[in-house]
Amino acid sequence: MDLILDEKSFDNDKIKIKNGKTGQKILYQIDDVSLIGIPLKITGYTIIQESYKYIMINISNSQQNSLFKKIDAHFSNEYKIPYSHFVNNNILKIKKNNMKDYTNSKEIHVSINNIKMKNSFVMIQLFTI
């Protein structure tokens, strides 16, 4: 069973950060339950490139475009050190968690769940679920 957040009820104030061994984990608080990551559904996207490890999609025509920009802006405001945006020109790079081919899919489920330091930049990682 996949638990996907409804984008209409999303609230930046429910995002919490927990220190981990190799970085920080992003938690999303729903009442008394803490989700590891922010699980979201993406529709209306265009695949730019897909490999066995990553998928790059354009979300300019997606209903979730403004939500991803809102989340990206939230983390950009939280981290005053150099921040590498995960939404670049309406493009998302998502690490694939399985070998599924998304060519004919109408939606992708992703989780925004890690914060890593890479080359002195703060980076947010997105994974398929």
C-alpha positions as CSV (number, residue, x, y, z in Angstrom):
1,M,0.0,0.0,0.0
2,D,1.3,3.4,-1.0
3,L,0.4,6.4,1.1
4,I,0.3,9.5,-1.1
5,L,-0.4,13.0,0.3
6,D,-3.2,15.0,-1.2
7,E,-1.6,18.2,-2.6
8,K,-4.5,20.3,-1.5
9,S,-3.9,19.5,2.2
10,F,-0.1,19.9,2.0
11,D,1.3,22.2,4.7
12,N,5.0,23.4,4.8
13,D,4.7,23.6,8.6
14,K,4.3,19.9,8.9
15,I,7.8,19.3,7.4
16,K,10.4,18.2,10.1
17,I,14.0,17.3,9.8
18,K,15.8,14.5,11.6
19,N,19.6,14.0,11.6
20,G,20.7,10.6,10.2
21,K,24.0,8.8,9.7
22,T,24.8,10.1,6.2
23,G,22.6,13.2,6.0
24,Q,19.2,14.4,7.2
25,K,15.8,12.7,6.8
26,I,12.8,14.7,5.8
27,L,9.7,13.8,7.9
28,Y,6.1,14.9,7.3
29,Q,3.9,15.1,10.4
30,I,0.3,14.0,10.1
31,D,-1.4,14.3,13.5
32,D,0.6,11.7,15.6
33,V,2.1,9.9,12.6
34,S,5.5,10.9,11.1
35,L,6.1,9.8,7.5
36,I,9.6,9.4,6.3
37,G,9.7,11.6,3.3
38,I,7.0,13.6,1.5
39,P,5.1,11.1,-0.7
40,L,3.5,12.8,-3.7
41,K,1.9,11.8,-7.0
42,I,2.9,13.5,-10.2
43,T,0.6,13.7,-13.3
44,G,0.7,15.6,-16.5
45,Y,4.5,15.3,-16.9
46,T,6.7,14.7,-19.9
47,I,9.6,12.3,-19.8
48,I,12.8,13.9,-21.0
49,Q,15.2,11.1,-20.3
50,E,15.0,7.7,-18.6
51,S,17.7,5.3,-17.7
52,Y,17.8,2.2,-15.4
53,K,18.8,4.5,-12.5
54,Y,17.1,7.9,-13.1
55,I,14.1,9.5,-14.7
56,M,14.1,13.2,-15.7
57,I,10.7,14.7,-16.2
58,N,9.3,18.1,-17.2
59,I,6.5,19.2,-14.9
60,S,5.6,22.5,-16.6
61,N,2.2,21.2,-17.5
62,S,1.7,19.2,-14.3
63,Q,-0.9,20.2,-11.7
64,Q,1.7,19.6,-9.1
65,N,4.2,22.1,-10.6
66,S,3.4,24.8,-8.0
67,L,3.5,22.4,-5.1
68,F,7.0,21.2,-6.0
69,K,8.1,24.8,-6.4
70,K,6.6,25.6,-3.0
71,I,8.5,22.8,-1.4
72,D,11.7,23.7,-3.2
73,A,11.3,27.3,-2.0
74,H,10.7,26.1,1.6
75,F,14.1,24.2,1.6
76,S,15.8,27.1,-0.1
77,N,14.7,29.4,2.7
78,E,15.6,27.0,5.4
79,Y,19.2,26.5,4.2
80,K,21.1,29.7,3.9
81,I,24.2,28.0,2.7
82,P,24.5,27.1,-1.0
83,Y,21.3,25.2,-2.0
84,S,20.9,23.1,-5.1
85,H,17.3,23.4,-6.3
86,F,15.6,20.1,-7.1
87,V,13.2,22.0,-9.5
88,N,15.4,23.4,-12.3
89,N,13.5,25.0,-15.3
90,N,10.5,22.8,-14.4
91,I,12.6,19.6,-14.6
92,L,12.9,17.0,-11.8
93,K,15.6,14.4,-11.6
94,I,14.2,11.4,-9.7
95,K,16.2,8.3,-8.7
96,K,14.4,5.2,-9.6
97,N,13.7,2.8,-6.7
98,N,12.7,0.0,-9.0
99,M,13.3,-1.1,-12.6
100,K,9.9,0.0,-13.8
101,D,9.6,1.6,-17.3
102,Y,7.6,4.8,-16.9
103,T,7.2,5.4,-20.7
104,N,3.5,4.7,-20.7
105,S,2.6,5.6,-17.1
106,K,0.1,8.4,-16.5
107,E,1.5,9.1,-13.0
108,I,4.6,8.7,-10.9
109,H,4.7,8.4,-7.2
110,V,7.8,10.0,-5.6
111,S,9.1,10.7,-2.1
112,I,11.1,13.7,-1.2
113,N,13.1,12.2,1.7
114,N,16.8,13.0,2.1
115,I,19.0,16.1,2.5
116,K,22.6,15.6,1.6
117,M,25.7,17.8,1.3
118,K,27.4,17.3,-2.0
119,N,30.2,19.5,-3.3
120,S,29.4,22.0,-0.5
121,F,25.8,22.3,-1.7
122,V,22.7,21.2,0.1
123,M,20.8,18.7,-2.1
124,I,17.3,17.3,-1.8
125,Q,16.9,13.7,-3.1
126,L,13.7,12.4,-4.8
127,F,13.0,8.7,-5.2
128,T,10.2,6.8,-7.0
129,I,8.0,4.7,-4.7
